[in-house]
Amino acid sequence: MAQRPHNFNAGPAILPLEVLEEAREAIVDTHGTGLSILEWSHRSPEYGQVHEEAVTTLRELLGPSAEGHEILFLQGGASLQFAQVPLNLAAAGRPGEYVVTGVWAEKALAEARRLGRGRELWNGGGGGFSTLPAVEEIRATEDCAYVHLTSNNTIFGTQWRDFPRNLSAPLVADMSSDMLSRPLDLSAFRLIYAGAQKNLGPAGLAVVLIEKEVLDRCATDLPNILSYRAHAGARGLYHTPPTFAVYLMGLVFRWMLDQGGLVEMGRRSETRASLLYEVIDASDFYSGTAAPSVRSRMNVTFRLPSEELERLFLEESAAEGFVGLKGHRLVGGLRASIYNAMPEASVRALADFMRAFEARHG
Ligand SMILES: *Cc1c(COP(=O)(O)O)cnc(C)c1O
């Protein structure tokens, strides 16, 4: 096998090597059945067990605060949730209110607006999305169905540290890029969704955690495929789920648990991020694009003194085995995405490369 590069891709992103190796074995003969999970019926007891295990492992990771939430694995990634949330939770005259802290929040709001059910509550675009509002600033308007925020802004490199509490409306969060990267108190949220391909597993899947009381109040007049109630009622088997993706995500959940769970994930993510921010903070050569108090532990965004140097950085780092460091085109510069599966050694290697690059070109 070729040497694995240091994979800093923003998503789809790095997965634990142990998980990939286990899946490699399973792809021809899963659990000694003589068949691949790719060939199993989704109605078979074998798949039922795989699905159930993914759900219970996720519950174990989340702990008791998730007891009141239904867990759904849905297709369509996070972008389908941009539409599914307002369809299920909002109504004409009762819109969702959106805290717009980056591109993904803008897209979520745009979908709600397309349905006539979205309103902006806060917008950080004037400041280049480098900051977040203080939690006390977030107040729901009386007629709103929910407040929606994005816990980690994958493109702009900002991340909420704590969340609004005691809102008069349900809090909904897109956690696509930091789900399960730290302990999570579900009691603050009525609904959480996350596309899997950043921190949880393969692309095409979204994890949805929806409080059972909210589920009972969801719209009843939707096509089944868009209805949380239909999916929950069929225990995740309303239609054929992406069986292999669920299997792989279940392995990732198991891996996280074996590594020490969310407390350990949080500790590692803090260590990884500080290794890079230390280099950025100690230097006049690198500059972080996010306000320090809200900068992300998942996506470290930074710039160099010129675009010429940024191109050179990408070129030289690629030659040393680093991939995925190009910033999103809207922000420019560089971005190191350091999700759960990222080994500390790769981050140390990047920090060393950054110091050496500065010494050569600074
Ligand atoms: C990547 C991302 C999305 C989009 O996910 P898809 O699965 O491609 O729809 C949405 N929100 C956030 C915060 C993301 O990082």
The ligand as an SDF file (V2000), in Angstrom:
LIG
                    3D

 15 15  0  0  0  0  0  0  0  0999 V2000
  -20.1400   20.1210    4.8080 C   0  0  0  0  0  0  0  0  0  0  0  0
  -21.2060   20.8380    5.5390 C   0  0  0  0  0  0  0  0  0  0  0  0
  -22.5430   20.8330    5.0900 C   0  0  0  0  0  0  0  0  0  0  0  0
  -22.9770   20.1740    3.8060 C   0  0  0  0  0  0  0  0  0  0  0  0
  -22.9830   18.8180    3.8870 O   0  0  0  0  0  0  0  0  0  0  0  0
  -23.5340   17.8900    2.6760 P   0  0  0  0  0  0  0  0  0  0  0  0
  -23.5230   16.5570    3.2920 O   0  0  0  0  0  0  0  0  0  0  0  0
  -22.5930   18.0830    1.5370 O   0  0  0  0  0  0  0  0  0  0  0  0
  -24.8910   18.3540    2.3350 O   0  0  0  0  0  0  0  0  0  0  0  0
  -23.4730   21.4990    5.8570 C   0  0  0  0  0  0  0  0  0  0  0  0
  -23.1280   22.1260    6.9960 N   0  0  0  0  0  0  0  0  0  0  0  0
  -21.8600   22.1650    7.4420 C   0  0  0  0  0  0  0  0  0  0  0  0
  -21.5350   22.8760    8.7120 C   0  0  0  0  0  0  0  0  0  0  0  0
  -20.8520   21.5100    6.7310 C   0  0  0  0  0  0  0  0  0  0  0  0
  -19.5940   21.5500    7.1680 O   0  0  0  0  0  0  0  0  0  0  0  0
  1  2  1  0
  2  3  1  0
  2 14  2  0
  3  4  1  0
  3 10  2  0
  4  5  1  0
  5  6  1  0
  6  7  2  0
  6  8  1  0
  6  9  1  0
 10 11  1  0
 11 12  2  0
 12 13  1  0
 12 14  1  0
 14 15  1  0
M  END
$$$$
